[in-house]
Amino acid sequence: MLRKRGSLILCGTFLFITWNAILVLLLWGRPPPGQLDEPGQGQGEVAERPTNDVVGDVLRMADMFEAELEVQKNILIEIKNHRSLWEKSNKNRSKVIVPPQPVIPILVIACNRVTVKRCLDKLLQHRPSAELYPIIVSQDCGHAETAEVIRSYGNEVTHLKQPDLSDIAVRPEHKKFQGYYKISRHYHWALSQVFKTLSHSSAVIVEDDLEVAPDFFEYFRALLPLLKSDPSLWCVSAWNDNGREGYVDPGKANLLYRTDFFPGLGWMLVREVWEELEPKWPASFWDDWMRQPEQRRDRACIRPEISRTLTFGRQGVSQGQFYDRYLRYIKLNTEFVPFTKLDLSYLKEETYRENFEKEVYSAALATYEDVKQGQLKGPGPFRLQYSSKESFKMLAKNLGIMDDLKSGVPRAGYRGVVSFISRGRRIYLAPPPGWTQYDPSWS
């Protein structure tokens, strides 16, 4: 840039000197003022040479030089003024600072599964930037083969090892739940490492038995600003509990929901929420603890229509609970959705609640028999109403969606409503109009 500006100034100076030299030559042969186009003199005639009055000619020539120099002076002043404006504009432009993109670490919770390789391979395959998405693997259990798999990735991942591998003293009736106690202890340690030791402001937690979708990273980056700015949200999840094939709309990969149920299975939280939860972190069953009213505090999570994670880990401390009936059939999204380029303002609390309730309670009321037998008329959506814990569980179970409740909240539910697809129609399994709050006894 400096070299270019120097060339321009040199070129301008040369042109200025050349121009004035030409002016001198022209003015030397120019007649005095008043001699041009006098009566009787044709415009095409050549002016006479200077008179014998040398002193007068010199004075007249000096006047003309002075006038021309004044004109050139004004031109140079204009050039200087424009140059200063241009330099000021460039100076201001150079001060425009593009804010750096936030770093979103991916925390992989690992233990004794060598199949963590599948999880890490997919994360690395779809990761758009190592700088923006550092992968941190926190390993519990001390399993040597799993540790070797993690080490094989070299500096592509950061390998942390939970230092406390001791058994945890529990009540005799909870001895069979020792694994859940260790998991909770590990989560507490790993999250503290990410937020306190490494000083990250957000994190996405992934278990070692999860495979991620191509737009996994895009999804979380797009939703981080909303999570940070909306106090009615406390997490973003990649998971739909009812996201099995046939229960989601394959044409709505960009559709997102608010949910009162904490989904987990690939989820993001910010440091402020961790600082709130960390002092009271439970000794065991941390995920169900997250679903209690005291922790949720009427806040919601964001979840997708089509899951951005898929679990392949049937064996674990839960002994495959729900896996064979539900989890193995979850549909993993394959279409890349450019979430960072979409307007996601519809997910803000007041706007979303108003539009969602209007759509649910303006939908045609259907009967269980019509839904089950595929006798619904029209494209939908349709509303199927429940009025008690028992009726909800009966309808959910018979329609093939998850029927369990945690502190009264159904899986994937928002304000008591569960949205899913049945035989190609959108169904809202909903409480009666006027719903106000969950009943924690419905568990």
N, C-alpha and C positions, 0 to 999 in steps of 0.2 A: 504493500500500500504506500509506504514512504517513497519507494523508488518511482512508483507511478506518479505521485504528486510532484516530485522533483522534475520529472520529464515534462509534465504539463506546464510548470512555471517557466522552465527553460525555453520551451516552444513559444509560450506567450511573449516572453521578452524578445525573442528573435523577431517575431511577427511585428511587435510594436516598433522596434528600431527600423525594420524594413519599410514599414508603413510611413514613418516620419521621413525617411530618406526620399521616398517617392514624392511626398508632399513638398519637400524642399525643391525638387526638380520642377514640379508642376508650378509651384508658386513663383519660381524664378522667371518663368516665361509668362506669367499672368499679368494682364494690364491692371493699372490702378483702378480702384472703385470709381465708377462713373463713366469709364470709357467703353464699357460693354453696351452694345445695342443702342448706341446713340443714333439720332436721326440721320438718315443717309448712309449708315454703315450696315451692311448686310450681316446677318447672324453667322453666315458661313465664312466671313472674312477673317484673315489672320491678324491678330493685334500687333500693333507696332512694338518694336523693341523699346527698352527704357529710354527716357529722354536724356538730354545732356545735363539735367539737374540731378547730379549724383547724390547730393545730400538728401534731396527730397525723395528720390527713389529708395534710398536706404531706410529712411524713416517710414515710408509706406510699407516696405518689405518687413520691417520690424513689427509694425502694427499687425500685419497679416499673420506673422509667425506667432505673435502673442495671442491673437484670437484662436489660431489653430491649436496652440499648446493648451489653452484653457479648455477647449473641447476635449482634447486627449486626456487632460487631467480629470475631467468629469467622468470620462469613460473608465479610466483606471480606478477611480473611486467606486464606481458602480460594480466593477469586477471584484474589487476588494471586499465590498459589502456582501456580495453574493457568496464569495469564498468563505467569509466568516460564518455566514448562515449555514453553508454546506458543512463546514467543520463542526459547528455546534450541533447540527443534526446528527452527524456521524458520532460525535462524542456522546450524545444522549442515547443513540442507538446501542453503542457499545456497553452502556450501563444497564440495558435490559437483561435481567437475570432470569433465566428459566429455572423454576424451582425443581430441585432434584426429585426423581420419583422415589416413593418410599420403598424401603427394603422389606420384603415379606418372607421371613424364613419359614421353611417347611420342617416341622418337627416330627420325625418318624419315631414312634414308640415301638421298640423291638425287645425281644426276649430270647426265645429259643427256636425260632423258625428260620431255617436256612432259606425258605421261600421268600424271605425279605428281599431277595434278589429280584423277584418279579415286580415287587413294589418299587424298588429303586430304579430298575431298568425303565419302567414306564414314566416315572418322575423325570428322569434324565432325558428320555426321548422327547417329552412334550415341553420341557422347561425352555422358555425363550431366552433366559438370561441367568447366568451363574451369579452375577453380581446382585441382581434384584431378588433372586430366589435362592439363597443359600440353603442347602439341605443339611440338617442336623439330625443325626441318628443317635438316639439315646437308648442304650441297651441295659436291660436288667438281666438277672438270672446267671450271668457269667458263663453262658454257653459258648464253648470254644469254637465249634463249627460255625455258628452264626457270626461270632466275632471275626472269624477269618473271611467270611463272605463280605462283611462290611469293610474290612481293611482292604480288600481287593480293589475297591473303588478309589483308593488313593486320596488325592486332594479334591476329588469331585464331591466328597461329602465330609462332614465333620463328625467324628465318632466319639461320643461321650459314653462313659460307663458309670452306671449307678454304683456308688461305693459301698452301700449298705445292702448286703445280700442275706442278712440274718433272718431267721424266722421271727414272726411277730407274735407276741403273747396275746391270745384271744380266749374268749369264753369257750368252755368245752363244746357247747352246742354249735359254735362257729368254726370249729377246727376244720371242717370240710370246706370252709370259705377262705382258708388261708391265702389262696391265690388272689382273691379279690382285695385282700388287705395289702398284699405286695404291689398289686397294680396301682392302687390308690397312692401308696407311698412313692412309687416310681413317678407317677404323673406329677405329684407335688414337687419332687426333686427336679424333674426335667423342665417343667414350666418355670421354676425358679431360676434355673440356669439360663433359659432363654431371655426372660424378662429382667432379671436382676444382674446376673453375672455378665451376660452378653449385651444387656441394655437395649434389646429390641422393643419396638413400640407395638408390634402386633405379631401374630404367629398363626399358622395353619397347622393343626394337629392331625396326623395321619397314622393309623395303626399299620403294623408291618404286614397285614393281610389284605391291604386295599390296593386296587388298581385304579388309576385315575384316567379321566377322559381327556381328549385332545385339548379342550378349552378349559381345563381345570384351573390353570393359572390366570387366564383371562377373566374367568368368573369371579375369582376372589379379588383380583385387582380392581375390577369395576365396582365391587360392592364395599370395598374398604372405606371410601369417603362417606358412604351412607351410614355404615356402622359407626364411624367416628362422630358423625354429626347428629344422629338421631338417638336421643336418650331412651326412646321406647324400644330400641333394639339392643341385644346383648350378645348375639352371635350370628354367624353366617354358616350354613351347613351345605355340603355338597350332596346330601342324602335325602331321598324321599322314601319314607317307611313303606308306602304303598306303591312303590315305583316298579312293580312287576310288569312284564310284557303283557299287554292287553288291558292294563289298568291305568295307562298313561296315554296321552295323545301324542303320537309320533310326529305330528306336524307342528307341535308347539314346544320345540326345543328351547325357545327363548323365553318361555313362560316361567315366572317366578312368583312365589307366595310368601306371605308372612305366616308363621306358625307359632302357636303358644307352646308347642312340644319341643323340648330340646332333642334334636335328632342325633347329634354326634356323627361318627363315621366320616371324618373329613370335615373339620369345622374350624372356624377362625374366631379369635377373640382378641381384644386389645389389652394393653398393659393395665389400664385403669380398672377393667373388670377383674383381671387377675389380682390386683392389689386389694380389691374388695373381697374376693373369695379366699385368697391364700391364708389369712389368719384363722379361718374357720374350716379349712379343708378337712373332709371326713377321713376317718381311718379306713373305710371300705365303701364299696358300691358308690363310687363317686358320681357316676352318670345318673343314677336314680336320685341321688342327693341334689344334683343340679336341677332336677325337675320338681323339686319341692317349692311351694309358694315363697318360702323365706329367701330362697336364692333367686328364683325367677323374678319376683317382685313385679308381676304383670308385664314383664318385658317379652318381646317376641324374637324369633330368629327368622332369617330368610332361608327358604329352601327352594329347590328347582322342581319343575314338573318331571323332568327326566334326570335321574341321578348322574352326578359327575364322579362318583366312586362306585366300585363294585368290590364286594368282599369275596375272597376265595379261601378264607380260613375257616373251615368247618370245625377243626379241632382247636379247643382252647379251654379256658376255665369254665365257660358256659356249657361245655360238652355238646356243642352243636345246637343249642336251643334256638328255635325259629329258623335255623339254617335250611333244613330240608324242606320245610313248608313254605318259606317266604324268601329268605335272603339269596338263595342260589338262583332265583328267577328274576332278580332285579335287573332292569334294563339299563345298560351303561350308554350314555350319550356318545354318538359317533360323529355328529355334525358340529363343526366349529361355529360357535355363535360369537360375533364381535361385541361382547357386552360393553366394552369400554366406549363404544361408539353409539350405544343406545341410550335413550332417555329412560332412566330408572326412577324418576321422581314419583311415579305412580305407587311406589312401595312405601312412601312416607305415610306415617300412621293415619292421620285424619283422612287424607285422600283415599288411601287403600280401604280403610274400614267402611267408609261411606259407599264406595263403589262396590265392594264385595258384598255387603249386606243387601244392597239394592238388587244385585244380580241373583243372589241366593233366594231371597224372599219374594222376588217377582217370578221365579221359575215355577212352572206348573207342578202342582203337588201330585205325586205318583204313589202307587201302592207297591208293596214289596213283591206281590205276585206279578205285576206288570213288568217290574224291573228284572226279576229273576227269570221270567219266561220270555223276555225280549218282546213284549207286546206294547211298548211305548209308541205313541203316535207323534211324529214330528221329530225334528233334529235335536231338540232340547235347548238348554239344560233342563233337568228335572230335579225336584226336591223330594227327598224321602225323609219323613219326620220320625224322630224317636222322642220319648218323653221320660225315660227312666234309664238307669244303669243297665237293667236287664234287657230292655228293648234295644238299646244300643248294641250290646254285646251279641244279642241274637241276630240282629240285622247284619252287623259287620262280619260275623263268622260265616253266615250263610251266603253273603255276597263275596266272600273271599278276601276281605281286607283285614288288617290286623285289629283284633278286638280288645286288646288290653289297654288299660288306662293307668296313668301315673298321676297321683294327686288330683284325680278327676279329669285330667286332660287326655283326650284320645290322640293316638299317634297321627302326626301330620295335621292335627286339628287347629283351627283358628276360630275363636269365639264359639267353640263347640261344634263347628262345621268341618266335616271331612270331605274333601273333593277327590273324585276318582272317575275313571271311565269304566262303564259296564256295557258290553255289547255295542261299543262304538258311540254311546251316549254319555254326556257329562252328567254325573249324579252328585248331588249335594246331600250327604247324610247329615241332617241338621236338627237342632232342638227347635221347639216352637218359637215363633216370633216373640221378641221381648227378652231374649236371653240376656242375663246380666253378669253372672259369674259361675266359676266352676265349683263343684262340690267335692272337696278333697276326700270325702268318704267313698267316692266312686273309684276304688282302686282294686 
